[in-house]
Amino acid sequence: MNNSTANRSTSESPSTTTASNTNTAPDLLSERVLVLDFGSQYAQLIARRIREQNVYCEIVRHDISAETIRARKPAAIVFSGGPSSVYEANAPKCDPNIFHLGIPVLGICYGMQLASQALGGRVEPCNRREFGRARLQVKSMEKLFAGFPHEIDVWMSHGDQVRDLANDFETLASTPTCPHAAVRHKTLPIYGLQFHPEVSHTSLGSTLIHNFLYNIAHCEGRWHLSDFANRSIEHIRDVVGSDRVICGLSGGVDSSVTAALLYKAIGPQLTCILIDNGLLRKDEQGAVISEFTNHFQADLRVVNASDRFLGDLAGIKDPQEKRRRIGHAFIDCFKAEAEKINGAKYLAQGTLYPDVIESGAALDGPAATIKLHHNVGGLPEQLGFELIEPLRDLFKDEVRKLGVELGLPEHLVWRHPFPGPGLAVRCLGEVTKDKLDILREADEIVVSEIKNANLYRQTSQAFVVLLESQSVGVMGDARTYERAVAVRCVNTDDFMTADWSHLPYDLLAKISTRIINEVRGVNRVCYDISSKPPATIEWE
């Protein structure tokens, strides 16, 4: 059992996309691994670690049928961890026929306990729970632990463990408090790990995953982003033909890489639309136009719609309602501009795999909706386009690498992400022009100071949140009662989990001093030191 549950709140699911969806060519994914998600906060990380070994991986529901798995012909299956205990009445289970498909299975934490119990073992609560680093003693160096030393540090996070193994299993490694820390079935290609090889705290974790994929599942390593780019370009050309494609452009890395991929494929058949919703960062519209002009010769349309968006948001405080209204306004503005473009048949979006998972929209996706993404589902039938989402199978770090492959400049590829609803989700409570102006100025200071300190690439995302509350202060011997802002800086590989950035105190002091002195209406600066989970990166 994991030490914490995944941070998944139930909310209204996005409506199903009614336009048809044109994704990447099937032969790109001919060698795949399926991760069955039992509610782990690390499921996304498992998938990324597998892809780092040049093997394509996707996440599916834990209760996917054995027949569906057989039809998808995976090279291997991984059972994720999870917050439940396998002996509980309502604990998530898998189809037991999976164990007899002949497909290699690796169970991690809860996944190991589930496989062990299903095949005759006994799982019980630990006498002493293991959270954190543990010393693993390796007993067998064959296949899974090929090339390993006899002892390594691993990361444990469990309150249950396999107490008694079935006779068909043997122990490969143990810790002082976990006698069966790694096991394998004697006749079936089934392996189990009580520790987490996917986290960076486990020594040689990537090597262990490599050994499972290549020594046991006999993968060939067909997943390469250069191949993905070339085949995606060919696929887009085949699908689009002589028709025109419209792409929503925001200036972020996702939409920029999407536009670059489309431009490589169809050139002048691409039209990009930038909706200035009044929720962009300081000088954002000019920067996007400049970048687009420098790197593309395609048609760019700019729609100035800040009055429309701010009018729709007037008086609205609920975060999900903000997102819904922004999404609806975006569709209306986009549709009105798209109707002016002759021959447009396709709509391209920079949807990523984490967007799909967090929106609960993935095929066989296990996740409840964490937040609404305006670019995942929700497109009305009357919009009349077929969807092209060439990045739908990729994680953020893969998108950045693809951007480099496509020749985009580093400063654009490594630009920090910006949420689709813009500053609206960083302005707590009602969104007003005055509050947005405060946010823009404070945000500009944070980003510029982090860049001046040469820490921009070392942080994954940095921004300011304008709090709804006000606080008492003193300026020039006079009492003030003004707004507080929170500075949020995080480090992450995949944006599914994140830790707060441990910025130098003198840098934080400089940021605070500049914001209070230069941004009228602010007299207090806080620094957010929450990790994800339990918090999310954005506040709303």
KANORHU-V119965 format. One record per residue. N is the residue number from 1. RES is the residue in one letter. PHI is phi in whole degrees, -180 to 180 (NA if undefined). PSI is psi in whole degrees, 0 to 359 (NA if undefined). NEAR is the number of other C-alpha atoms within 10 Angstrom. Layout:
<<N;RES;PHI;PSI;NEAR> <N;RES;PHI;PSI;NEAR>>
This chain:
<<1;M;NA;135;23> <2;N;-75;163;23> <3;N;-79;347;16> <4;S;-152;154;15> <5;T;-84;157;15> <6;A;-65;145;19> <7;N;-83;81;16> <8;R;-124;112;16> <9;S;-102;146;11> <10;T;-87;131;11> <11;S;-146;180;13> <12;E;-63;128;13> <13;S;-75;149;17> <14;P;-67;148;20> <15;S;-66;151;12> <16;T;-68;137;12> <17;T;-65;125;16> <18;T;-94;336;17> <19;A;-72;151;19> <20;S;-71;155;13> <21;N;-118;118;15> <22;T;-105;108;18> <23;N;-110;199;17> <24;T;-71;159;22> <25;A;-65;139;17> <26;P;-58;326;8> <27;D;-70;348;8> <28;L;-65;333;16> <29;L;-114;32;18> <30;S;-69;334;15> <31;E;-115;115;20> <32;R;-139;158;23> <33;V;-119;138;26> <34;L;-103;130;22> <35;V;-103;115;25> <36;L;-84;119;26> <37;D;-94;117;27> <38;F;-101;24;26> <39;G;98;18;24> <40;S;-76;143;27> <41;Q;-74;350;24> <42;Y;-105;5;20> <43;A;-58;318;24> <44;Q;-63;323;24> <45;L;-69;322;18> <46;I;-58;312;26> <47;A;-60;318;22> <48;R;-66;319;23> <49;R;-64;325;19> <50;I;-69;317;23> <51;R;-64;329;22> <52;E;-62;340;18> <53;Q;-92;16;21> <54;N;65;32;19> <55;V;-124;127;25> <56;Y;-70;142;25> <57;C;-141;143;28> <58;E;-138;157;24> <59;I;-102;133;24> <60;V;-130;171;21> <61;R;-64;152;19> <62;H;-70;336;21> <63;D;-100;21;16> <64;I;-59;142;18> <65;S;-77;154;14> <66;A;-62;325;17> <67;E;-67;321;13> <68;T;-64;319;9> <69;I;-62;315;16> <70;R;-58;318;13> <71;A;-66;331;8> <72;R;-86;351;14> <73;K;52;54;15> <74;P;-73;153;19> <75;A;-75;333;22> <76;A;-161;166;23> <77;I;-130;138;23> <78;V;-121;130;25> <79;F;-93;124;27> <80;S;-77;175;27> <81;G;-76;188;31> <82;G;-179;162;27> <83;P;-83;351;22> <84;S;-86;174;21> <85;S;-111;133;22> <86;V;-64;338;24> <87;Y;-88;358;16> <88;E;-75;152;8> <89;A;-60;319;7> <90;N;-104;20;9> <91;A;-64;141;13> <92;P;-65;135;19> <93;K;-120;172;15> <94;C;-118;167;21> <95;D;-66;118;13> <96;P;-63;341;14> <97;N;-69;345;10> <98;I;-58;324;18> <99;F;-67;346;19> <100;H;-114;18;12> <101;L;-81;345;15> <102;G;83;5;12> <103;I;-92;130;20> <104;P;-57;136;23> <105;V;-123;133;29> <106;L;-119;115;26> <107;G;-96;131;27> <108;I;-115;123;26> <109;C;57;249;31> <110;Y;-55;322;33> <111;G;-61;321;30> <112;M;-67;316;29> <113;Q;-62;320;29> <114;L;-64;313;26> <115;A;-64;319;25> <116;S;-65;315;28> <117;Q;-65;317;18> <118;A;-63;334;17> <119;L;-108;24;17> <120;G;107;1;14> <121;G;-87;175;18> <122;R;-125;129;18> <123;V;-113;134;19> <124;E;-139;164;15> <125;P;-62;148;15> <126;C;-74;145;15> <127;N;-67;326;11> <128;R;-137;115;11> <129;R;-67;151;17> <130;E;-117;109;21> <131;F;-127;118;14> <132;G;112;200;15> <133;R;-73;144;16> <134;A;-140;155;20> <135;R;-94;115;16> <136;L;-94;130;23> <137;Q;-105;117;19> <138;V;-89;127;19> <139;K;-101;331;15> <140;S;-126;126;17> <141;M;-97;12;14> <142;E;-86;144;12> <143;K;52;277;13> <144;L;-64;320;23> <145;F;-109;27;22> <146;A;-61;129;14> <147;G;83;4;12> <148;F;-84;152;15> <149;P;-74;173;12> <150;H;-73;337;13> <151;E;-138;138;15> <152;I;-144;164;17> <153;D;-90;134;17> <154;V;-129;165;23> <155;W;-105;120;23> <156;M;-106;149;26> <157;S;-158;76;22> <158;H;-154;150;25> <159;G;-112;350;21> <160;D;-119;163;25> <161;Q;-159;165;28> <162;V;-73;117;24> <163;R;-85;313;17> <164;D;-126;125;16> <165;L;-82;147;19> <166;A;-68;158;16> <167;N;-61;336;11> <168;D;-79;355;14> <169;F;-107;156;21> <170;E;-135;152;16> <171;T;-86;132;18> <172;L;-103;333;22> <173;A;-160;159;22> <174;S;-149;165;21> <175;T;-121;170;21> <176;P;-57;334;10> <177;T;-114;0;15> <178;C;-135;96;23> <179;P;-67;337;18> <180;H;-121;69;20> <181;A;-81;339;25> <182;A;-149;132;28> <183;V;-140;166;25> <184;R;-146;151;22> <185;H;-79;141;19> <186;K;-73;332;12> <187;T;-121;336;8> <188;L;-102;152;16> <189;P;-79;61;18> <190;I;-122;126;24> <191;Y;-126;154;27> <192;G;-140;143;28> <193;L;-130;126;24> <194;Q;-78;338;30> <195;F;-95;176;30> <196;H;-109;103;20> <197;P;-75;343;23> <198;E;-77;342;24> <199;V;-89;152;17> <200;S;-68;340;12> <201;H;-71;343;15> <202;T;-87;119;22> <203;S;-64;136;18> <204;L;60;24;18> <205;G;-61;318;21> <206;S;-65;324;18> <207;T;-65;320;17> <208;L;-64;316;21> <209;I;-63;320;21> <210;H;-60;315;21> <211;N;-62;319;21> <212;F;-63;315;23> <213;L;-69;319;25> <214;Y;-99;324;17> <215;N;-84;331;16> <216;I;-110;312;20> <217;A;-88;350;19> <218;H;56;43;13> <219;C;-70;158;20> <220;E;-109;350;13> <221;G;74;60;17> <222;R;-93;355;18> <223;W;-91;104;20> <224;H;-133;133;17> <225;L;-66;330;17> <226;S;-64;318;14> <227;D;-66;320;12> <228;F;-58;315;19> <229;A;-62;311;21> <230;N;-63;315;15> <231;R;-73;327;16> <232;S;-65;319;21> <233;I;-61;315;20> <234;E;-63;318;16> <235;H;-65;317;19> <236;I;-61;317;21> <237;R;-61;317;16> <238;D;-64;318;11> <239;V;-73;315;14> <240;V;-76;322;18> <241;G;62;234;11> <242;S;-99;5;12> <243;D;-76;169;15> <244;R;-102;146;19> <245;V;-117;136;25> <246;I;-105;136;26> <247;C;-128;128;24> <248;G;-76;123;22> <249;L;-112;132;27> <250;S;-119;344;24> <251;G;96;350;22> <252;G;-78;170;19> <253;V;-65;323;24> <254;D;-64;308;23> <255;S;-70;329;20> <256;S;-67;317;25> <257;V;-68;321;28> <258;T;-59;313;24> <259;A;-63;319;27> <260;A;-64;319;20> <261;L;-64;315;22> <262;L;-65;320;25> <263;Y;-64;321;20> <264;K;-62;326;18> <265;A;-82;315;21> <266;I;-129;359;20> <267;G;51;242;17> <268;P;-69;356;15> <269;Q;-79;359;19> <270;L;-98;132;25> <271;T;-122;127;24> <272;C;-105;143;22> <273;I;-123;126;19> <274;L;-107;117;20> <275;I;-96;109;23> <276;D;-84;101;19> <277;N;-91;7;21> <278;G;78;4;20> <279;L;-115;16;27> <280;L;-84;167;21> <281;R;-73;175;17> <282;K;-60;129;16> <283;D;59;25;10> <284;E;-65;316;15> <285;Q;-60;314;18> <286;G;-63;321;10> <287;A;-66;319;12> <288;V;-64;315;17> <289;I;-61;317;17> <290;S;-63;313;12> <291;E;-63;316;14> <292;F;-63;315;20> <293;T;-62;324;13> <294;N;-72;332;9> <295;H;-116;347;14> <296;F;-134;153;16> <297;Q;-111;14;13> <298;A;-80;168;17> <299;D;-71;131;15> <300;L;-123;125;18> <301;R;-112;132;17> <302;V;-113;126;14> <303;V;-112;117;14> <304;N;-90;104;14> <305;A;-129;28;16> <306;S;-63;322;16> <307;D;-63;320;13> <308;R;-63;313;15> <309;F;-68;314;21> <310;L;-66;328;19> <311;G;-66;318;11> <312;D;-68;333;16> <313;L;-91;353;20> <314;A;-58;125;12> <315;G;81;359;12> <316;I;-94;128;14> <317;K;-116;333;16> <318;D;-68;127;13> <319;P;-59;316;19> <320;Q;-69;326;16> <321;E;-68;323;13> <322;K;-57;310;22> <323;R;-60;317;22> <324;R;-62;315;17> <325;R;-67;320;17> <326;I;-64;317;24> <327;G;-61;316;20> <328;H;-66;317;18> <329;A;-65;321;18> <330;F;-61;314;21> <331;I;-63;318;19> <332;D;-63;313;13> <333;C;-66;319;19> <334;F;-65;317;19> <335;K;-63;317;14> <336;A;-61;320;13> <337;E;-74;322;16> <338;A;-63;328;22> <339;E;-66;343;12> <340;K;-85;354;9> <341;I;-103;115;14> <342;N;-75;139;9> <343;G;79;10;13> <344;A;-79;123;19> <345;K;-119;334;17> <346;Y;-121;147;23> <347;L;-118;123;24> <348;A;-102;138;26> <349;Q;-132;152;22> <350;G;-92;42;26> <351;T;-66;133;23> <352;L;-109;168;21> <353;Y;-61;316;20> <354;P;-61;326;19> <355;D;-60;316;22> <356;V;-64;315;21> <357;I;-66;311;22> <358;E;-67;335;21> <359;S;-86;359;25> <360;G;67;26;22> <361;A;-108;2;22> <362;A;-74;148;20> <363;L;-60;124;12> <364;D;62;19;16> <365;G;-67;136;20> <366;P;-89;345;21> <367;A;-85;140;25> <368;A;-72;161;19> <369;T;-70;122;20> <370;I;-88;316;19> <371;K;-155;158;21> <372;L;-84;131;24> <373;H;-107;124;22> <374;H;-69;347;22> <375;N;-105;16;23> <376;V;-122;103;25> <377;G;74;182;18> <378;G;82;1;20> <379;L;-80;124;21> <380;P;-71;150;15> <381;E;-60;325;12> <382;Q;-70;350;9> <383;L;-62;328;17> <384;G;78;18;17> <385;F;-113;156;21> <386;E;-95;140;19> <387;L;-84;140;21> <388;I;-123;119;26> <389;E;-129;76;20> <390;P;-67;344;27> <391;L;-104;8;27> <392;R;-60;335;20> <393;D;-95;4;19> <394;L;-109;149;22> <395;F;-87;166;22> <396;K;-58;316;18> <397;D;-65;328;16> <398;E;-70;325;19> <399;V;-64;319;23> <400;R;-62;315;21> <401;K;-63;322;16> <402;L;-66;322;24> <403;G;-60;319;25> <404;V;-64;316;17> <405;E;-57;325;14> <406;L;-86;358;16> <407;G;89;14;12> <408;L;-72;149;18> <409;P;-67;152;12> <410;E;-61;320;11> <411;H;-65;334;10> <412;L;-84;318;17> <413;V;-63;323;21> <414;W;-100;15;18> <415;R;-66;140;16> <416;H;-62;147;17> <417;P;-64;154;15> <418;F;-134;130;19> <419;P;-65;148;14> <420;G;-54;316;18> <421;P;-75;3;21> <422;G;65;213;17> <423;L;-69;351;25> <424;A;-60;327;29> <425;V;-89;3;22> <426;R;-112;2;24> <427;C;-113;95;25> <428;L;-69;142;19> <429;G;81;205;19> <430;E;-67;142;17> <431;V;-95;123;24> <432;T;-131;162;16> <433;K;-62;318;13> <434;D;-61;317;9> <435;K;-67;322;19> <436;L;-65;322;21> <437;D;-63;320;16> <438;I;-62;314;20> <439;L;-60;315;24> <440;R;-60;315;19> <441;E;-67;317;17> <442;A;-66;319;29> <443;D;-63;319;21> <444;E;-61;321;16> <445;I;-65;314;20> <446;V;-60;309;24> <447;V;-65;318;20> <448;S;-66;321;13> <449;E;-70;324;17> <450;I;-66;322;20> <451;K;-66;317;14> <452;N;-61;330;11> <453;A;-87;6;12> <454;N;58;38;11> <455;L;-117;8;13> <456;Y;-64;317;18> <457;R;-74;339;14> <458;Q;-84;345;14> <459;T;-107;146;19> <460;S;-92;330;22> <461;Q;-158;137;23> <462;A;-144;129;21> <463;F;-164;179;22> <464;V;-120;142;28> <465;V;-115;129;25> <466;L;-91;116;26> <467;L;-78;155;17> <468;E;-78;335;14> <469;S;-84;161;11> <470;Q;-119;163;16> <471;S;-141;158;12> <472;V;-80;140;12> <473;G;-146;179;15> <474;V;-131;124;10> <475;M;-135;123;10> <476;G;59;41;6> <477;D;66;12;7> <478;A;-116;146;7> <479;R;-72;137;10> <480;T;-122;156;16> <481;Y;-140;89;14> <482;E;-131;185;15> <483;R;-80;155;21> <484;A;-111;145;20> <485;V;-122;152;27> <486;A;-114;130;19> <487;V;-92;131;20> <488;R;-123;116;21> <489;C;-131;130;25> <490;V;-132;156;24> <491;N;-116;133;20> <492;T;-161;156;19> <493;D;-96;326;13> <494;D;-128;357;16> <495;F;65;6;21> <496;M;-92;327;18> <497;T;-128;151;20> <498;A;-157;153;22> <499;D;-121;152;18> <500;W;-70;145;21> <501;S;-77;128;21> <502;H;-87;73;12> <503;L;-71;151;15> <504;P;-60;144;9> <505;Y;-59;321;9> <506;D;-67;329;9> <507;L;-70;316;15> <508;L;-62;321;19> <509;A;-65;319;11> <510;K;-66;317;13> <511;I;-60;313;20> <512;S;-61;313;23> <513;T;-61;315;15> <514;R;-65;316;15> <515;I;-62;313;23> <516;I;-66;323;18> <517;N;-80;329;12> <518;E;-106;340;13> <519;V;-107;107;17> <520;R;-68;136;14> <521;G;102;359;18> <522;V;-120;130;23> <523;N;-129;7;23> <524;R;-150;135;19> <525;V;-124;126;22> <526;C;-113;157;15> <527;Y;-117;125;15> <528;D;-82;117;17> <529;I;-114;37;14> <530;S;-94;143;17> <531;S;-97;166;17> <532;K;-115;123;19> <533;P;-69;168;17> <534;P;-86;339;15> <535;A;-82;166;14> <536;T;-97;171;16> <537;I;-70;307;24> <538;E;-77;157;15> <539;W;-82;333;15> <540;E;-128;NA;17>>
